[in-house]
Amino acid sequence: MIDLHMHSLFSDGELLPAELIQRLEDLSYEYLAITDHADASNLDWIVPRLALVTREVNRYRKVQAIPGVELTHLPPETIPEMASEARRLGARLIVVHGETLVEPVPKGTNRAAVEADVDILAHPGLITEEEARLAARNGILLEVSARKGHCLANGHVVQVARKTGAGLILNTDSHGPGDFISRSFAMKTALGAGLNEEEFELMMKTARALAQKALSR
């Protein structure tokens, strides 16, 4: 299993990064990314610490952890600059908190994200075809979410991605052990979103490639 959108207690998750990694090691995960919520107030605190702990723990674990960040509820105009700063601080994978149906995310966030140097647009809600085409052009993946609430727009995201050629990735947006899922449940989530088994396997292949690319940065 691969999951590139997870949270530790550095933001609103339940576990220390090392325990999060250890629990996923026990569940035979292959790769994970710790992408704690950040804005201008905490970006410079979170990213270097995640870079430090993942670098240390990866020496001793089969599962490989990627230090990342989820840029969350930012004014859309600041997303490119914040993404650049996150890269400078050591984030190897950048997620933007998209315009989910269940939170008051600033309008224009999806558009700003797909035009920035980021990797994943999380739970993008009712993303437009134009935005999805930009994501496809810029190599930014659209998230199919296993998280309650965020998953409500999965079907729409899949339909738009199919029309535009945008890449998809399935993540849990886990905040604690109760959010972890198996590969078989991930497939059920994909099927429920309207994907088929071949498309699910393509998402897993895409996630593995992104994880490997991130670790090589």
Summary of the structure (lengths in Angstrom):
residues: 217
radius of gyration: 15.6
end to end distance: 21.6
largest distance: 43.8
contacts: 789
relative contact order: 0.15
helix: 47%
strand: 17%
